[in-house]
Amino acid sequence: MSKLPGIYEQEFEHRLYLVNDQGLVRGQDVVLDNRTSSPVTPAHRILPGTVVVRQRNSDRFTDALSDRGERNLPAAISSLAPADGAWGGSVITTSLASGLGFAIPMPVAVADNATAIDALNQSQAFSNLFLADEDQNGMVRIRTRSAGAPAYVHVQSSLDTAFGANGTAAHGRDADYRVSDSLGELRDLKGSRIHASVATILAGHFHEPHLLHLTPEARVVLARRGSFFRR
């Protein structure tokens, strides 16, 4: 229960989302976007133990289920130049790790991005683990089907101008998931939605059923940081 003298008194449910201090890692306070929603009524009151994530292209955070939130990203590599006739007859090797590459011969008919992308995706060995498409700059892009920090790809071609003489490597990225550790009131005394600052936890020993908005992806990221979950 918290009270603002002379104005109002409010109560909220205390959720036992932490088992103990084992593996507890606290993060900096973050600002919740005023559109963040709680699954517990009232929706504007973000309870401690709510899983939140950084919004795309923003410094503010939102609930982990929001479509405005970041998601784990795959490892992705783009070619140095658009595909052309020189790609025909070349060999592209994609790797998840050193020594684990898949060599894909490019048909002689490959002459542009569309035919190169089709040739890559037609390879069963390639398509099981990777996806080829065109990026926003008009280059051939190769992405891992898995996402998150452990995702890795290295791409090399027998044509140096495609992906560089030594090839190019990239890692995936985890979205910034956290657990709120204080109450976030996203409505002022006039009833207008406002942003609010909350304390956060990066990792800890959690009572899983008591966490709000815990998604499978958020659970994986929190576990990767060293979190434990008790059902």
Legacy VTK file of the C-alpha trace (Angstrom):
# vtk DataFile Version 3.0
C-alpha trace
ASCII
DATASET POLYDATA
POINTS 231 float
0.000 0.000 0.000
1.255 3.472 -0.846
-0.237 6.832 0.139
0.057 10.397 -1.085
-0.962 12.482 1.969
-4.238 14.321 1.605
-4.944 13.073 -1.902
-5.468 9.342 -2.278
-4.549 5.889 -1.085
-4.017 2.865 -3.299
-3.401 -0.820 -2.904
-1.784 -3.276 -5.276
-1.165 -6.996 -5.222
2.272 -7.993 -3.960
3.526 -10.763 -6.194
6.227 -13.096 -4.909
8.140 -13.107 -8.170
11.576 -13.577 -6.542
12.382 -16.839 -4.751
15.523 -15.446 -3.114
18.586 -13.365 -3.957
20.380 -16.200 -5.764
21.863 -14.919 -9.023
20.193 -11.530 -8.543
21.475 -8.876 -10.962
19.825 -5.476 -10.785
19.685 -3.147 -13.763
19.315 0.587 -14.005
15.888 2.161 -13.653
14.048 2.467 -16.976
11.187 4.627 -18.218
8.002 2.786 -19.155
6.140 4.155 -22.150
2.681 5.432 -21.240
1.097 2.879 -23.621
2.469 -0.050 -21.599
-0.303 -2.354 -20.451
-0.728 -4.722 -17.503
-2.686 -7.987 -17.775
-3.999 -7.239 -14.279
-6.685 -4.561 -13.848
-6.157 -1.614 -13.944
-4.084 -1.817 -17.128
-2.225 1.441 -16.409
-0.727 0.085 -13.160
2.408 -1.928 -14.025
3.047 -4.233 -11.084
6.468 -5.350 -9.877
7.294 -8.670 -11.520
6.170 -7.558 -14.989
8.474 -8.508 -17.866
9.286 -5.466 -19.977
11.386 -4.897 -23.086
12.969 -1.893 -24.771
10.844 -0.391 -27.515
12.188 -0.375 -31.052
14.045 2.857 -31.858
13.387 4.257 -28.387
14.970 4.577 -24.948
11.645 3.754 -23.285
10.375 0.288 -22.361
7.038 -1.465 -22.800
5.421 -4.756 -21.793
7.018 -7.828 -23.340
3.871 -8.682 -25.322
3.649 -5.315 -27.051
4.204 -5.259 -30.795
6.231 -2.064 -30.228
8.875 -3.987 -28.308
12.188 -5.243 -29.619
12.574 -8.918 -30.470
15.678 -11.069 -30.702
17.443 -10.564 -34.015
19.135 -13.177 -36.212
22.712 -12.930 -37.408
22.643 -11.264 -40.827
25.179 -10.586 -43.577
24.638 -8.457 -46.691
26.716 -8.681 -49.839
29.154 -5.894 -50.657
27.443 -5.284 -54.005
24.279 -6.503 -55.753
24.551 -9.861 -57.483
25.444 -9.776 -61.174
26.606 -12.114 -63.897
29.964 -12.642 -62.160
28.116 -14.580 -59.434
27.216 -17.288 -61.953
29.425 -20.342 -61.393
30.791 -19.057 -58.072
30.478 -20.921 -54.762
29.033 -19.362 -51.618
29.856 -20.964 -48.280
27.726 -20.207 -45.222
28.881 -21.302 -41.782
27.407 -21.512 -38.288
30.904 -21.973 -36.866
34.422 -22.653 -38.062
34.474 -25.887 -40.074
30.686 -26.166 -40.264
30.122 -24.536 -43.634
27.662 -25.354 -46.419
28.969 -24.800 -49.935
26.301 -23.748 -52.421
27.341 -23.667 -56.089
25.696 -20.791 -57.943
24.195 -21.821 -61.279
25.780 -20.227 -64.327
22.437 -18.527 -65.016
22.685 -16.407 -61.833
22.813 -12.787 -63.001
21.028 -10.661 -60.393
19.735 -10.632 -56.820
16.578 -12.572 -57.590
18.355 -15.506 -59.239
21.092 -15.584 -56.571
18.530 -15.544 -53.748
16.510 -18.284 -55.398
19.598 -20.467 -55.855
20.518 -20.121 -52.189
17.047 -20.854 -50.883
16.680 -23.854 -53.203
19.561 -25.561 -51.354
18.059 -27.814 -48.674
21.197 -27.690 -46.512
21.160 -23.888 -46.672
17.433 -23.374 -46.162
17.317 -25.555 -43.046
19.482 -23.033 -41.207
19.513 -19.817 -43.250
17.252 -17.556 -45.271
18.302 -15.406 -48.225
16.486 -12.253 -49.304
17.177 -8.694 -50.427
17.934 -6.026 -47.818
16.665 -2.439 -47.897
19.815 -1.316 -49.727
19.333 -3.716 -52.613
21.989 -6.232 -51.507
21.730 -10.004 -51.095
21.182 -10.726 -47.405
21.755 -14.036 -45.613
20.209 -14.501 -42.170
20.170 -17.310 -39.622
16.783 -18.832 -38.892
17.652 -18.779 -35.197
17.716 -15.441 -33.396
19.399 -14.006 -30.311
22.936 -13.471 -29.080
24.200 -17.030 -29.773
23.215 -16.858 -33.462
26.253 -16.604 -35.750
26.880 -16.683 -39.460
29.984 -16.427 -41.631
29.557 -16.009 -45.383
32.327 -16.382 -47.934
32.313 -16.585 -51.705
34.833 -17.741 -54.268
34.107 -14.314 -55.776
35.903 -11.894 -53.419
33.765 -8.921 -54.420
30.617 -10.640 -53.138
31.390 -10.900 -49.401
35.048 -9.869 -49.134
38.288 -11.790 -49.583
38.006 -13.370 -46.125
34.238 -13.424 -45.964
32.085 -11.576 -43.443
30.754 -12.681 -40.035
27.939 -11.440 -37.805
26.222 -12.298 -34.524
22.564 -12.100 -33.588
21.297 -9.877 -30.785
19.107 -10.331 -27.736
16.313 -7.877 -27.091
16.668 -5.974 -23.808
14.225 -7.885 -21.595
13.982 -7.094 -17.871
11.683 -7.669 -14.904
10.197 -4.609 -13.212
11.042 -4.367 -9.507
8.826 -1.460 -8.479
5.356 -0.132 -9.220
4.829 1.890 -12.378
1.814 4.213 -12.307
1.101 5.281 -15.885
-1.782 7.635 -15.090
-1.702 11.005 -13.331
-4.302 12.430 -10.928
-6.297 13.807 -13.855
-6.496 10.367 -15.470
-4.075 11.143 -18.297
-1.523 8.542 -19.333
2.091 9.388 -18.395
5.499 7.728 -18.617
6.894 6.329 -15.364
10.276 5.155 -14.067
10.645 1.684 -12.523
13.491 -0.319 -11.023
14.492 -3.421 -13.007
16.093 -6.828 -12.603
18.321 -8.289 -15.326
18.563 -11.786 -13.840
17.383 -13.575 -10.738
15.762 -16.640 -9.165
12.129 -16.204 -10.179
8.775 -17.757 -9.311
7.797 -18.277 -12.930
3.993 -18.342 -12.397
4.198 -14.962 -10.636
5.879 -13.154 -13.527
3.540 -11.118 -15.731
3.950 -10.982 -19.517
6.692 -13.636 -19.511
7.087 -14.775 -23.126
9.111 -17.804 -24.254
11.689 -15.501 -25.868
11.968 -13.322 -22.754
12.468 -16.441 -20.626
15.333 -17.574 -22.875
17.056 -14.180 -22.650
16.656 -13.973 -18.870
17.982 -17.531 -18.525
20.930 -16.687 -20.749
21.865 -13.971 -18.245
21.869 -16.547 -15.437
18.257 -16.561 -14.258
16.638 -19.548 -12.556
12.911 -20.330 -12.741
10.830 -22.175 -10.188
7.400 -23.407 -11.184
LINES 1 232
231 0 1 2 3 4 5 6 7 8 9 10 11 12 13 14 15 16 17 18 19 20 21 22 23 24 25 26 27 28 29 30 31 32 33 34 35 36 37 38 39 40 41 42 43 44 45 46 47 48 49 50 51 52 53 54 55 56 57 58 59 60 61 62 63 64 65 66 67 68 69 70 71 72 73 74 75 76 77 78 79 80 81 82 83 84 85 86 87 88 89 90 91 92 93 94 95 96 97 98 99 100 101 102 103 104 105 106 107 108 109 110 111 112 113 114 115 116 117 118 119 120 121 122 123 124 125 126 127 128 129 130 131 132 133 134 135 136 137 138 139 140 141 142 143 144 145 146 147 148 149 150 151 152 153 154 155 156 157 158 159 160 161 162 163 164 165 166 167 168 169 170 171 172 173 174 175 176 177 178 179 180 181 182 183 184 185 186 187 188 189 190 191 192 193 194 195 196 197 198 199 200 201 202 203 204 205 206 207 208 209 210 211 212 213 214 215 216 217 218 219 220 221 222 223 224 225 226 227 228 229 230
